[in-house]
Amino acid sequence: MKKNCEHASLLSATSAYYNGKLKKFGPSPQGVDWNSGESQALRFEQLLKLFEGRQNFFLNDYGCGYGALIPYLLEQGIEFDYFGFDISESMIEAARAAHGHLPFCAFGSDESKLAVADYTLASGIFNVKLHFDVSVWERYMLDTLNKINRISMRGFAFNVLSNYADPDRMRADLYYADPCNLFEHCRKNYSRHVALLHDYPLYECTVVVRK
């Protein structure tokens, strides 16, 4: 019960935070709290290494924001069916307004509607912990990874800020994970086929889990 209350409070605060970003900046990289379109695209590039050139798959975008991943996938010539989930109804409305005309894309803020897909991607959902204690945030993150694993038949990928970042650049309201601990958690609990990507010029890492 305590964990459920913690998560409900956390999700409510996180949704309000991103609603505020969207209201201020609109459907843009800044509207989902990224510094630029270039950094957003670089994150997508890492996450897409999960697919290994595959086509015609069903993808869950967990924390889809305004749906920026969709045009990126289309630009890469990838064929896919897509469900975008976000806890912010405002983000879902923005995603539908931009991409709802595409017959292979659907969106929703009800997590119970998430079906088992071939793959799941999650970009940026573990970064902004706000005022919550690190232990509370880590419980939420691991519970969320368990959920993502259950809805991912062939694999999933996610990114998170790295605690190898320069200390003077770290912010109290952000969460910085230990990449090695995350790698080991995924290897022990989800699949022995895990890749840790920490070689791109952002203060973060991407974890790719293939089944």
Secondary structure by P-SEA (a helix, b strand, c coil): caaaaaaaaaaaaaaaaaaaaaaaccccccccccccaaaaaaaaaaaacccccccbbbbbbcccccaaaaaaaaaacccbbbbbbbccaaaaaaaaacccccccccccccccccccccbbbbcccccccccccaaaaaaaaaaaaaaaaaaccccccbbbbbcccccccccccbbbccaaaaaaaaaacccccccccccccccbbbbbbcc
